[in-house]
Amino acid sequence: MVLYPEGFLARDIVEEIVCQCGCKLHSVLETSSVTSSIVNLMKANIGATVQPHPLIRQICDPVLHTIRIKDGALSRSLSIIYHSDGYLSRAVKAFIEQIQECFQS
């Protein structure tokens, strides 16, 4: 497996689920860089990885084969925090809308 380093939330979630199934992950390589390192390592046939579905949709590379994990198997909760009385620029509003759309689909 090509994984994030220990202590990263995504790594902790994957390890927890795998442990609940009675298995243990064997990390071939650890990196914190998603788009460059992990994707290139997958293209070089170094191993397999677990990534969020929205990211996988963006990659869309015919060389890579993806297997969608059953809904609900892995999850995490994200929040956007901002001052309720503060000004929100158009860019911030667009960002919030994009995040909401991405995680609702």
Rosetta constraint file for C-alpha pairs under 8 A:
AtomPair CA 1 CA 25 HARMONIC 7.12 0.50
AtomPair CA 1 CA 26 HARMONIC 6.09 0.50
AtomPair CA 1 CA 27 HARMONIC 4.81 0.50
AtomPair CA 1 CA 28 HARMONIC 5.43 0.50
AtomPair CA 1 CA 29 HARMONIC 6.96 0.50
AtomPair CA 1 CA 47 HARMONIC 5.24 0.50
AtomPair CA 1 CA 48 HARMONIC 4.95 0.50
AtomPair CA 1 CA 49 HARMONIC 5.65 0.50
AtomPair CA 2 CA 27 HARMONIC 5.95 0.50
AtomPair CA 2 CA 28 HARMONIC 5.80 0.50
AtomPair CA 2 CA 29 HARMONIC 4.99 0.50
AtomPair CA 2 CA 30 HARMONIC 5.81 0.50
AtomPair CA 2 CA 31 HARMONIC 7.55 0.50
AtomPair CA 2 CA 38 HARMONIC 6.99 0.50
AtomPair CA 2 CA 41 HARMONIC 7.93 0.50
AtomPair CA 2 CA 46 HARMONIC 7.78 0.50
AtomPair CA 2 CA 47 HARMONIC 5.97 0.50
AtomPair CA 2 CA 48 HARMONIC 5.88 0.50
AtomPair CA 2 CA 49 HARMONIC 5.20 0.50
AtomPair CA 3 CA 11 HARMONIC 6.51 0.50
AtomPair CA 3 CA 27 HARMONIC 6.45 0.50
AtomPair CA 3 CA 29 HARMONIC 6.49 0.50
AtomPair CA 3 CA 30 HARMONIC 4.95 0.50
AtomPair CA 3 CA 31 HARMONIC 6.46 0.50
AtomPair CA 3 CA 49 HARMONIC 6.26 0.50
AtomPair CA 3 CA 50 HARMONIC 7.62 0.50
AtomPair CA 4 CA 8 HARMONIC 6.33 0.50
AtomPair CA 4 CA 10 HARMONIC 7.19 0.50
AtomPair CA 4 CA 11 HARMONIC 5.59 0.50
AtomPair CA 4 CA 30 HARMONIC 5.18 0.50
AtomPair CA 4 CA 31 HARMONIC 5.13 0.50
AtomPair CA 4 CA 32 HARMONIC 5.25 0.50
AtomPair CA 5 CA 11 HARMONIC 6.94 0.50
AtomPair CA 5 CA 30 HARMONIC 5.24 0.50
AtomPair CA 5 CA 31 HARMONIC 6.08 0.50
AtomPair CA 5 CA 32 HARMONIC 6.53 0.50
AtomPair CA 6 CA 11 HARMONIC 6.38 0.50
AtomPair CA 6 CA 12 HARMONIC 7.17 0.50
AtomPair CA 7 CA 11 HARMONIC 6.97 0.50
AtomPair CA 7 CA 12 HARMONIC 6.53 0.50
AtomPair CA 8 CA 12 HARMONIC 6.25 0.50
AtomPair CA 9 CA 13 HARMONIC 6.20 0.50
AtomPair CA 10 CA 14 HARMONIC 6.32 0.50
AtomPair CA 11 CA 15 HARMONIC 6.07 0.50
AtomPair CA 12 CA 16 HARMONIC 6.02 0.50
AtomPair CA 13 CA 17 HARMONIC 6.34 0.50
AtomPair CA 13 CA 74 HARMONIC 6.92 0.50
AtomPair CA 13 CA 75 HARMONIC 7.59 0.50
AtomPair CA 13 CA 76 HARMONIC 7.86 0.50
AtomPair CA 14 CA 18 HARMONIC 6.16 0.50
AtomPair CA 14 CA 50 HARMONIC 7.58 0.50
AtomPair CA 14 CA 74 HARMONIC 7.23 0.50
AtomPair CA 15 CA 19 HARMONIC 5.93 0.50
AtomPair CA 15 CA 24 HARMONIC 7.48 0.50
AtomPair CA 15 CA 25 HARMONIC 6.90 0.50
AtomPair CA 16 CA 20 HARMONIC 6.22 0.50
AtomPair CA 17 CA 21 HARMONIC 6.53 0.50
AtomPair CA 17 CA 73 HARMONIC 7.70 0.50
AtomPair CA 17 CA 74 HARMONIC 7.27 0.50
AtomPair CA 18 CA 22 HARMONIC 6.65 0.50
AtomPair CA 18 CA 23 HARMONIC 5.49 0.50
AtomPair CA 18 CA 24 HARMONIC 6.29 0.50
AtomPair CA 18 CA 25 HARMONIC 7.15 0.50
AtomPair CA 19 CA 23 HARMONIC 5.23 0.50
AtomPair CA 19 CA 24 HARMONIC 5.95 0.50
AtomPair CA 28 CA 47 HARMONIC 7.30 0.50
AtomPair CA 31 CA 37 HARMONIC 7.03 0.50
AtomPair CA 31 CA 38 HARMONIC 7.22 0.50
AtomPair CA 33 CA 37 HARMONIC 5.46 0.50
AtomPair CA 33 CA 38 HARMONIC 6.56 0.50
AtomPair CA 34 CA 38 HARMONIC 5.08 0.50
AtomPair CA 34 CA 39 HARMONIC 6.68 0.50
AtomPair CA 35 CA 39 HARMONIC 5.61 0.50
AtomPair CA 35 CA 40 HARMONIC 7.84 0.50
AtomPair CA 36 CA 40 HARMONIC 5.96 0.50
AtomPair CA 37 CA 41 HARMONIC 5.98 0.50
AtomPair CA 38 CA 42 HARMONIC 6.20 0.50
AtomPair CA 38 CA 49 HARMONIC 7.74 0.50
AtomPair CA 39 CA 43 HARMONIC 6.29 0.50
AtomPair CA 40 CA 44 HARMONIC 6.21 0.50
AtomPair CA 41 CA 45 HARMONIC 6.38 0.50
AtomPair CA 41 CA 46 HARMONIC 5.45 0.50
AtomPair CA 41 CA 47 HARMONIC 7.25 0.50
AtomPair CA 42 CA 46 HARMONIC 5.82 0.50
AtomPair CA 42 CA 47 HARMONIC 6.15 0.50
AtomPair CA 42 CA 48 HARMONIC 6.48 0.50
AtomPair CA 42 CA 49 HARMONIC 7.75 0.50
AtomPair CA 42 CA 64 HARMONIC 7.12 0.50
AtomPair CA 43 CA 63 HARMONIC 6.72 0.50
AtomPair CA 43 CA 64 HARMONIC 6.53 0.50
AtomPair CA 51 CA 55 HARMONIC 6.89 0.50
AtomPair CA 51 CA 56 HARMONIC 6.76 0.50
AtomPair CA 52 CA 56 HARMONIC 6.50 0.50
AtomPair CA 53 CA 57 HARMONIC 6.18 0.50
AtomPair CA 53 CA 68 HARMONIC 7.62 0.50
AtomPair CA 54 CA 58 HARMONIC 6.53 0.50
AtomPair CA 54 CA 102 HARMONIC 6.78 0.50
AtomPair CA 54 CA 103 HARMONIC 7.82 0.50
AtomPair CA 55 CA 59 HARMONIC 6.49 0.50
AtomPair CA 56 CA 60 HARMONIC 6.68 0.50
AtomPair CA 56 CA 66 HARMONIC 7.89 0.50
AtomPair CA 60 CA 64 HARMONIC 7.99 0.50
AtomPair CA 69 CA 73 HARMONIC 6.74 0.50
AtomPair CA 69 CA 74 HARMONIC 7.92 0.50
AtomPair CA 80 CA 96 HARMONIC 7.74 0.50
AtomPair CA 82 CA 86 HARMONIC 7.50 0.50
AtomPair CA 88 CA 92 HARMONIC 5.90 0.50
AtomPair CA 88 CA 93 HARMONIC 6.34 0.50
AtomPair CA 89 CA 93 HARMONIC 6.28 0.50
AtomPair CA 90 CA 94 HARMONIC 6.03 0.50
AtomPair CA 91 CA 95 HARMONIC 6.10 0.50
AtomPair CA 92 CA 96 HARMONIC 6.20 0.50
AtomPair CA 93 CA 97 HARMONIC 6.22 0.50
AtomPair CA 94 CA 98 HARMONIC 6.08 0.50
AtomPair CA 95 CA 99 HARMONIC 6.18 0.50
AtomPair CA 96 CA 100 HARMONIC 6.16 0.50
AtomPair CA 97 CA 101 HARMONIC 6.16 0.50
AtomPair CA 98 CA 102 HARMONIC 6.05 0.50
AtomPair CA 99 CA 103 HARMONIC 6.24 0.50
AtomPair CA 100 CA 104 HARMONIC 6.07 0.50
AtomPair CA 101 CA 105 HARMONIC 6.49 0.50
